[in-house]
Amino acid sequence: MYFRGMNGTAVSFAQVARWFHALSDETRVRIVDLLASGEQCVCELQDAVGAAQSRLSFHLRVLKDAGLVSDRRQGRWNYYSLRPEVLEEMAAYLLERRPDDAAWSASGREVADDGRCCA
């Protein structure tokens, strides 16, 4: 199954699940927050997150595999940055699923007399 992204490309629901799985961990959310201010060296991330290098590498791999971050090597250091186009796709996915005010206040379902949702 697919949904149409902002630029009209098809994005699979499996990819959407990878995005949100990558953000289901507090450390990875912290990494995304740190990268929001711009590209950072892995050593800077390690200091800020307070994680061992192997643990940080695991979290960065999850974010990279989900497409949320990119990396580049310069000398012996790796630098990581957010991929804004992917964040925009995530935002578009959520905005497209936001119920309008009428749907939010009244789902249109009638509740059965005995409290069940279906008669």
DOMARBA-858885 format. One record per residue (C-alpha): residue number from 1; x, y, z; residue in one letter; chain. Coordinates in Angstrom, 3 decimals, padded with zeros to 6 digits. Example, Ala and Ser with C-alpha at 12.3 -4.5 7.8 and 13.67 -1.06 7.14 Angstrom:
BEGIN
<1, <012.300, -004.500, 007.800>, a, A> <2, <013.670, -001.060, 007.140>, s, A> 
END
This chain:
BEGIN
<1, <000.000, 000.000, 000.000>, m, A> <2, <001.144, 003.520, -000.771>, y, A> <3, <000.285, 007.137, -000.167>, f, A> <4, <001.257, 010.062, -002.362>, r, A> <5, <003.978, 012.209, -000.831>, g, A> <6, <004.367, 015.967, -001.175>, m, A> <7, <006.180, 015.731, -004.484>, n, A> <8, <003.705, 013.187, -005.835>, g, A> <9, <005.941, 010.186, -005.342>, t, A> <10, <004.495, 007.029, -003.885>, a, A> <11, <005.670, 006.217, -000.360>, v, A> <12, <004.952, 002.770, 001.035>, s, A> <13, <003.285, 002.254, 004.372>, f, A> <14, <006.282, 000.063, 005.231>, a, A> <15, <008.498, 003.138, 004.816>, q, A> <16, <006.157, 005.202, 006.981>, v, A> <17, <006.442, 002.503, 009.654>, a, A> <18, <010.271, 002.688, 009.430>, r, A> <19, <010.145, 006.456, 009.928>, w, A> <20, <008.078, 006.231, 013.062>, f, A> <21, <009.901, 003.191, 014.405>, h, A> <22, <013.135, 005.189, 014.122>, a, A> <23, <011.550, 007.893, 016.262>, l, A> <24, <010.177, 005.458, 018.844>, s, A> <25, <013.328, 005.664, 020.963>, d, A> <26, <014.155, 008.607, 023.217>, e, A> <27, <017.855, 008.576, 022.287>, t, A> <28, <017.048, 008.724, 018.577>, r, A> <29, <014.606, 011.578, 019.158>, v, A> <30, <017.383, 013.383, 021.026>, r, A> <31, <019.752, 012.814, 018.088>, i, A> <32, <017.186, 014.266, 015.679>, v, A> <33, <016.777, 017.237, 018.003>, d, A> <34, <020.541, 017.803, 018.043>, l, A> <35, <020.784, 017.523, 014.266>, l, A> <36, <018.002, 020.081, 013.813>, a, A> <37, <020.632, 022.762, 014.436>, s, A> <38, <022.799, 021.425, 011.601>, g, A> <39, <025.340, 018.804, 010.688>, e, A> <40, <027.332, 017.317, 013.566>, q, A> <41, <030.348, 015.112, 013.934>, c, A> <42, <029.768, 011.746, 015.541>, v, A> <43, <032.054, 012.763, 018.419>, c, A> <44, <029.849, 015.807, 019.116>, e, A> <45, <026.773, 013.600, 019.141>, l, A> <46, <028.477, 011.117, 021.432>, q, A> <47, <029.290, 013.841, 023.953>, d, A> <48, <025.804, 015.359, 023.792>, a, A> <49, <023.930, 012.063, 024.057>, v, A> <50, <026.298, 010.487, 026.549>, g, A> <51, <026.195, 007.112, 024.818>, a, A> <52, <029.008, 004.701, 024.147>, a, A> <53, <030.273, 004.791, 020.573>, q, A> <54, <028.811, 001.379, 019.734>, s, A> <55, <025.384, 002.315, 021.100>, r, A> <56, <025.390, 005.653, 019.278>, l, A> <57, <026.365, 003.879, 016.049>, s, A> <58, <023.381, 001.571, 016.449>, f, A> <59, <020.974, 004.515, 016.867>, h, A> <60, <022.494, 006.397, 013.939>, l, A> <61, <022.173, 003.278, 011.762>, r, A> <62, <018.454, 003.003, 012.594>, v, A> <63, <017.932, 006.663, 011.695>, l, A> <64, <019.959, 006.293, 008.511>, k, A> <65, <018.173, 003.085, 007.446>, d, A> <66, <014.853, 004.875, 007.917>, a, A> <67, <016.109, 007.653, 005.654>, g, A> <68, <015.951, 010.358, 008.317>, l, A> <69, <019.663, 011.168, 008.394>, v, A> <70, <022.529, 011.126, 005.957>, s, A> <71, <026.198, 010.848, 006.680>, d, A> <72, <029.446, 011.813, 005.070>, r, A> <73, <032.997, 010.930, 005.883>, r, A> <74, <035.719, 013.553, 006.157>, q, A> <75, <039.081, 012.168, 007.109>, g, A> <76, <038.562, 009.867, 010.027>, r, A> <77, <035.295, 011.478, 011.165>, w, A> <78, <031.697, 010.865, 010.168>, n, A> <79, <029.293, 013.774, 010.023>, y, A> <80, <025.527, 013.372, 010.256>, y, A> <81, <022.700, 015.622, 009.150>, s, A> <82, <018.938, 015.460, 008.875>, l, A> <83, <017.282, 014.934, 005.517>, r, A> <84, <014.702, 017.751, 005.496>, p, A> <85, <012.853, 016.329, 002.502>, e, A> <86, <012.078, 013.169, 004.483>, v, A> <87, <010.889, 015.176, 007.470>, l, A> <88, <008.606, 017.092, 005.099>, e, A> <89, <007.207, 013.791, 003.788>, e, A> <90, <006.545, 012.677, 007.368>, m, A> <91, <004.778, 015.944, 008.126>, a, A> <92, <002.709, 015.626, 004.944>, a, A> <93, <001.710, 012.095, 005.898>, y, A> <94, <000.488, 013.271, 009.308>, l, A> <95, <-001.260, 016.370, 007.958>, l, A> <96, <-003.142, 014.319, 005.375>, e, A> <97, <-004.496, 012.153, 008.185>, r, A> <98, <-005.509, 014.934, 010.514>, r, A> <99, <-009.280, 014.856, 010.894>, p, A> <100, <-011.065, 018.065, 010.029>, d, A> <101, <-012.871, 019.856, 012.853>, d, A> <102, <-016.249, 018.304, 012.040>, a, A> <103, <-014.819, 014.790, 011.961>, a, A> <104, <-012.875, 015.457, 015.154>, w, A> <105, <-015.919, 016.573, 017.149>, s, A> <106, <-018.356, 013.999, 015.804>, a, A> <107, <-017.242, 010.776, 014.234>, s, A> <108, <-020.644, 010.244, 012.630>, g, A> <109, <-021.069, 006.915, 014.403>, r, A> <110, <-024.092, 006.199, 016.444>, e, A> <111, <-023.688, 004.359, 019.696>, v, A> <112, <-026.055, 001.497, 020.344>, a, A> <113, <-028.353, 001.767, 023.370>, d, A> <114, <-026.309, -000.849, 025.246>, d, A> <115, <-023.105, 001.171, 024.863>, g, A> <116, <-021.627, -000.834, 021.977>, r, A> <117, <-020.363, 001.105, 018.993>, c, A> <118, <-022.271, -001.026, 016.486>, c, A> <119, <-025.961, -001.817, 016.610>, a, A> 
END
